Amino acid sequence: MDSRFVLAMGTVKEIVSSAGATPNLWLAGHSLGAGMALGVGKNMTKLGHNLETYLFNPPFTSLTDLLMKWTKNEAVRDIISFSCSGLKAGFLTAAKVLMYNNMSQKDVHDPFVASSN
Protein backbone atom coordinates (compact mmCIF):
# COMPACT_ATOMS: atom_id res chain seq x y z
CA MET A 1 0.00 0.00 0.00
CA ASP A 2 1.05 3.52 -0.70
CA SER A 3 2.17 5.55 2.32
CA ARG A 4 -0.20 8.40 1.38
CA PHE A 5 -3.15 6.00 1.36
CA VAL A 6 -2.15 4.60 4.76
CA LEU A 7 -1.92 8.17 6.10
CA ALA A 8 -5.35 9.08 4.63
CA MET A 9 -6.92 5.90 6.03
CA GLY A 10 -5.47 6.55 9.48
CA THR A 11 -6.66 10.15 9.46
CA VAL A 12 -10.21 9.22 8.46
CA LYS A 13 -10.33 6.45 11.10
CA GLU A 14 -9.17 8.93 13.74
CA ILE A 15 -11.76 11.54 12.74
CA VAL A 16 -14.57 8.97 12.65
CA SER A 17 -13.63 7.59 16.07
CA SER A 18 -13.51 11.08 17.61
CA ALA A 19 -16.82 12.10 15.98
CA GLY A 20 -18.91 9.41 17.65
CA ALA A 21 -21.38 6.83 16.43
CA THR A 22 -22.90 8.77 13.51
CA PRO A 23 -20.27 11.12 12.12
CA ASN A 24 -21.36 13.91 9.79
CA LEU A 25 -18.40 13.30 7.51
CA TRP A 26 -18.06 13.32 3.74
CA LEU A 27 -15.28 11.91 1.64
CA ALA A 28 -14.57 13.82 -1.57
CA GLY A 29 -11.88 13.80 -4.18
CA HIS A 30 -11.00 14.56 -7.76
CA SER A 31 -8.91 12.35 -10.03
CA LEU A 32 -6.24 10.64 -7.91
CA GLY A 33 -7.88 12.01 -4.76
CA ALA A 34 -11.13 10.37 -5.88
CA GLY A 35 -9.30 7.08 -6.20
CA MET A 36 -7.96 7.45 -2.67
CA ALA A 37 -11.38 8.46 -1.32
CA LEU A 38 -12.90 5.41 -3.02
CA GLY A 39 -10.35 3.11 -1.35
CA VAL A 40 -10.76 4.75 2.05
CA GLY A 41 -14.56 4.63 1.74
CA LYS A 42 -14.52 0.93 0.86
CA ASN A 43 -12.26 0.16 3.84
CA MET A 44 -14.42 2.25 6.19
CA THR A 45 -17.52 0.37 4.98
CA LYS A 46 -15.80 -2.91 5.86
CA LEU A 47 -15.30 -1.46 9.35
CA GLY A 48 -19.02 -0.65 9.60
CA HIS A 49 -18.89 3.09 8.81
CA ASN A 50 -20.83 4.09 5.68
CA LEU A 51 -19.53 7.54 4.78
CA GLU A 52 -21.18 9.75 2.19
CA THR A 53 -18.71 10.02 -0.69
CA TYR A 54 -18.46 12.38 -3.67
CA LEU A 55 -16.04 11.38 -6.42
CA PHE A 56 -15.17 13.49 -9.45
CA ASN A 57 -13.41 11.81 -12.40
CA PRO A 58 -11.96 8.86 -10.48
CA PRO A 59 -9.39 6.75 -12.32
CA PHE A 60 -10.74 3.46 -13.59
CA THR A 61 -9.83 0.61 -15.86
CA SER A 62 -12.27 -0.08 -18.65
CA LEU A 63 -13.08 -3.43 -20.18
CA THR A 64 -11.69 -2.14 -23.48
CA ASP A 65 -8.33 -1.35 -21.85
CA LEU A 66 -8.10 -4.81 -20.34
CA LEU A 67 -9.00 -6.57 -23.58
CA MET A 68 -6.57 -4.43 -25.62
CA LYS A 69 -3.69 -5.60 -23.45
CA TRP A 70 -4.33 -9.19 -24.52
CA THR A 71 -3.50 -8.69 -28.19
CA LYS A 72 -1.14 -6.78 -30.44
CA ASN A 73 -3.05 -7.67 -33.64
CA GLU A 74 -4.56 -4.44 -35.04
CA ALA A 75 -7.54 -6.19 -36.65
CA VAL A 76 -8.48 -7.85 -33.35
CA ARG A 77 -7.99 -4.54 -31.53
CA ASP A 78 -10.37 -2.83 -33.96
CA ILE A 79 -12.99 -5.54 -33.40
CA ILE A 80 -12.63 -5.20 -29.62
CA SER A 81 -12.94 -1.41 -29.78
CA PHE A 82 -15.98 -1.51 -32.08
CA SER A 83 -17.69 -4.23 -30.03
CA CYS A 84 -17.16 -2.45 -26.71
CA SER A 85 -18.45 0.82 -28.18
CA GLY A 86 -21.55 -0.95 -29.45
CA LEU A 87 -22.16 -2.59 -26.07
CA LYS A 88 -21.82 0.76 -24.29
CA ALA A 89 -24.27 2.41 -26.70
CA GLY A 90 -26.75 -0.43 -26.24
CA PHE A 91 -26.55 -0.34 -22.45
CA LEU A 92 -26.88 3.45 -22.43
CA THR A 93 -29.98 3.32 -24.63
CA ALA A 94 -31.56 0.61 -22.47
CA ALA A 95 -30.77 2.55 -19.28
CA LYS A 96 -32.32 5.74 -20.68
CA VAL A 97 -35.50 3.90 -21.72
CA LEU A 98 -35.80 2.23 -18.30
CA MET A 99 -35.10 5.48 -16.46
CA TYR A 100 -37.60 7.48 -18.52
CA ASN A 101 -40.31 4.82 -18.11
CA ASN A 102 -39.85 4.86 -14.32
CA MET A 103 -39.99 8.67 -13.98
CA SER A 104 -43.04 10.49 -12.73
CA GLN A 105 -44.36 13.47 -14.70
CA LYS A 106 -42.91 15.77 -12.01
CA ASP A 107 -39.44 14.27 -12.46
CA VAL A 108 -39.57 14.67 -16.25
CA HIS A 109 -39.79 18.45 -15.82
CA ASP A 110 -37.32 18.75 -12.92
CA PRO A 111 -34.14 20.44 -14.29
CA PHE A 112 -31.87 18.54 -11.89
CA VAL A 113 -33.30 15.17 -12.89
CA ALA A 114 -33.14 16.14 -16.57
CA SER A 115 -29.46 17.14 -16.31
CA SER A 116 -28.48 14.05 -14.33
CA ASN A 117 -28.72 11.88 -17.45
C-alpha positions as CSV (number, residue, x, y, z in Angstrom):
1,M,0.0,0.0,0.0
2,D,1.1,3.5,-0.7
3,S,2.2,5.5,2.3
4,R,-0.2,8.4,1.4
5,F,-3.1,6.0,1.4
6,V,-2.1,4.6,4.8
7,L,-1.9,8.2,6.1
8,A,-5.3,9.1,4.6
9,M,-6.9,5.9,6.0
10,G,-5.5,6.5,9.5
11,T,-6.7,10.2,9.5
12,V,-10.2,9.2,8.5
13,K,-10.3,6.5,11.1
14,E,-9.2,8.9,13.7
15,I,-11.8,11.5,12.7
16,V,-14.6,9.0,12.7
17,S,-13.6,7.6,16.1
18,S,-13.5,11.1,17.6
19,A,-16.8,12.1,16.0
20,G,-18.9,9.4,17.6
21,A,-21.4,6.8,16.4
22,T,-22.9,8.8,13.5
23,P,-20.3,11.1,12.1
24,N,-21.4,13.9,9.8
25,L,-18.4,13.3,7.5
26,W,-18.1,13.3,3.7
27,L,-15.3,11.9,1.6
28,A,-14.6,13.8,-1.6
29,G,-11.9,13.8,-4.2
30,H,-11.0,14.6,-7.8
31,S,-8.9,12.3,-10.0
32,L,-6.2,10.6,-7.9
33,G,-7.9,12.0,-4.8
34,A,-11.1,10.4,-5.9
35,G,-9.3,7.1,-6.2
36,M,-8.0,7.4,-2.7
37,A,-11.4,8.5,-1.3
38,L,-12.9,5.4,-3.0
39,G,-10.4,3.1,-1.3
40,V,-10.8,4.8,2.1
41,G,-14.6,4.6,1.7
42,K,-14.5,0.9,0.9
43,N,-12.3,0.2,3.8
44,M,-14.4,2.2,6.2
45,T,-17.5,0.4,5.0
46,K,-15.8,-2.9,5.9
47,L,-15.3,-1.5,9.3
48,G,-19.0,-0.7,9.6
49,H,-18.9,3.1,8.8
50,N,-20.8,4.1,5.7
51,L,-19.5,7.5,4.8
52,E,-21.2,9.8,2.2
53,T,-18.7,10.0,-0.7
54,Y,-18.5,12.4,-3.7
55,L,-16.0,11.4,-6.4
56,F,-15.2,13.5,-9.5
57,N,-13.4,11.8,-12.4
58,P,-12.0,8.9,-10.5
59,P,-9.4,6.8,-12.3
60,F,-10.7,3.5,-13.6
61,T,-9.8,0.6,-15.9
62,S,-12.3,-0.1,-18.7
63,L,-13.1,-3.4,-20.2
64,T,-11.7,-2.1,-23.5
65,D,-8.3,-1.3,-21.9
66,L,-8.1,-4.8,-20.3
67,L,-9.0,-6.6,-23.6
68,M,-6.6,-4.4,-25.6
69,K,-3.7,-5.6,-23.5
70,W,-4.3,-9.2,-24.5
71,T,-3.5,-8.7,-28.2
72,K,-1.1,-6.8,-30.4
73,N,-3.1,-7.7,-33.6
74,E,-4.6,-4.4,-35.0
75,A,-7.5,-6.2,-36.7
76,V,-8.5,-7.9,-33.4
77,R,-8.0,-4.5,-31.5
78,D,-10.4,-2.8,-34.0
79,I,-13.0,-5.5,-33.4
80,I,-12.6,-5.2,-29.6
81,S,-12.9,-1.4,-29.8
82,F,-16.0,-1.5,-32.1
83,S,-17.7,-4.2,-30.0
84,C,-17.2,-2.5,-26.7
85,S,-18.5,0.8,-28.2
86,G,-21.6,-1.0,-29.5
87,L,-22.2,-2.6,-26.1
88,K,-21.8,0.8,-24.3
89,A,-24.3,2.4,-26.7
90,G,-26.8,-0.4,-26.2
91,F,-26.6,-0.3,-22.4
92,L,-26.9,3.5,-22.4
93,T,-30.0,3.3,-24.6
94,A,-31.6,0.6,-22.5
95,A,-30.8,2.5,-19.3
96,K,-32.3,5.7,-20.7
97,V,-35.5,3.9,-21.7
98,L,-35.8,2.2,-18.3
99,M,-35.1,5.5,-16.5
100,Y,-37.6,7.5,-18.5
101,N,-40.3,4.8,-18.1
102,N,-39.9,4.9,-14.3
103,M,-40.0,8.7,-14.0
104,S,-43.0,10.5,-12.7
105,Q,-44.4,13.5,-14.7
106,K,-42.9,15.8,-12.0
107,D,-39.4,14.3,-12.5
108,V,-39.6,14.7,-16.2
109,H,-39.8,18.5,-15.8
110,D,-37.3,18.7,-12.9
111,P,-34.1,20.4,-14.3
112,F,-31.9,18.5,-11.9
113,V,-33.3,15.2,-12.9
114,A,-33.1,16.1,-16.6
115,S,-29.5,17.1,-16.3
116,S,-28.5,14.0,-14.3
117,N,-28.7,11.9,-17.5
